[in-house]
Amino acid sequence: MIMSGTKTLETPRLHNALARAATHSPSSNKKEKEQEHWQSPARSTSPRYISCLPAAEMVQTTVFLLVLSLALGAHSLPPKKCNLIGHWVNDLGSTMTISAVNGDGVFSGSYLTAVSATTNEIKVSPLQGTLQRKNQKGQPTFGFTVNWTFSDSITVFTGQCFLDKDGKETLKTMWLLRSRMDNIENDWKATRVGTNIFTRVQSQKE
């Protein structure tokens, strides 16, 4: 550098040295590193990869909570109860329909037997019965009477409705059939006893 009066003149060699120093200054290196840092592939892709982790954990948590709620809901459901209303068929092919059960447990319906000792034409006969309402465990006892319309006999049934582990309903019954006798001497043969098992007839909608 040459001093001339109040002016300072820079030689070409000094000028080149100053330029190199400016190029490799700390501030310049810092800017270059920051630029490389933000433009590098690792820096551009890593935020997107990291942001996916919370979403995956959220999906797993949601699935777990859904399964847990379904399990708790299944345990909170009330136990299924046997319902006498509907169509039934027994082991001999006789059919029975119970149309309604009122609040006192009284019900009515119809019965069509598949077997008979009489030679008369078999017809549908009415039935009347009652359900034991004090049983709150879903498998009640019951009894009903069938007043045969095609003969002078009458039959009483007693039984219980059972639910198996799969929820299938079965009526286990015992019956007494009283036939009319012409005299008391024949009373000994007036009453017959038997058992029947009824299962529900599934409708097409079911």
Residue pairs with C-beta under 8 A, 6 or more apart in sequence:
1 8
1 9
1 10
1 11
1 14
2 8
2 9
2 11
3 9
10 18
22 28
37 43
38 44
79 138
80 138
80 163
80 167
81 138
81 139
81 163
82 138
82 139
82 140
82 161
82 162
82 163
82 169
83 169
84 98
84 101
84 107
84 131
84 140
84 142
84 161
84 171
85 98
85 99
85 100
85 101
85 107
86 97
86 98
86 200
86 201
87 95
87 96
87 97
87 200
87 201
87 203
88 95
88 96
88 97
88 98
88 171
88 198
88 199
88 200
88 201
89 95
89 96
89 198
89 199
89 201
90 96
90 173
90 196
90 197
90 198
90 199
91 196
91 197
92 114
92 115
92 196
93 114
93 115
94 111
94 112
94 113
94 114
94 115
94 196
95 111
95 112
95 114
95 201
96 109
96 110
96 111
96 112
96 127
96 198
97 109
97 110
97 111
98 107
98 108
98 109
98 127
98 129
99 107
99 108
99 109
99 110
100 107
100 108
101 107
101 131
104 130
104 133
105 130
105 131
105 132
105 133
105 142
106 128
106 129
106 130
106 131
107 128
107 129
107 130
107 131
107 144
108 126
108 127
108 128
108 129
109 126
109 127
109 129
109 144
110 124
110 125
110 126
110 127
111 124
111 125
111 126
111 127
111 146
112 122
112 123
112 124
112 125
113 122
113 125
113 148
114 122
116 122
116 150
116 151
117 179
118 150
118 151
118 153
120 150
120 151
121 150
122 150
123 149
123 150
124 149
125 146
125 147
125 148
125 149
125 150
126 146
126 147
126 149
127 144
127 145
127 146
127 147
128 144
128 145
128 147
129 142
129 143
129 144
129 145
129 157
130 142
130 143
130 144
131 140
131 141
131 142
132 140
132 141
132 142
133 140
135 141
138 163
139 160
139 161
139 162
139 163
140 160
140 161
141 158
141 159
141 160
142 158
142 159
142 160
142 161
143 156
143 157
143 158
143 159
144 156
144 157
145 154
145 155
145 156
145 157
146 154
146 155
146 156
146 157
147 154
148 154
148 155
151 179
152 179
152 180
153 177
153 178
153 179
153 180
154 177
154 178
155 175
155 176
155 177
155 178
156 175
156 176
156 178
157 173
157 174
157 175
157 196
158 173
158 174
158 175
159 171
159 172
159 173
159 174
160 171
160 172
161 169
161 170
161 171
162 169
162 170
162 171
162 172
163 169
163 170
164 170
168 199
168 200
169 199
169 200
170 197
170 198
170 199
171 197
171 198
171 199
172 195
172 197
173 195
173 196
173 197
173 198
174 193
174 194
174 195
175 193
175 194
175 195
175 196
176 191
176 192
176 193
177 191
177 192
177 193
177 194
178 190
178 191
179 190
179 191
179 192
180 190
181 187
181 189
181 190
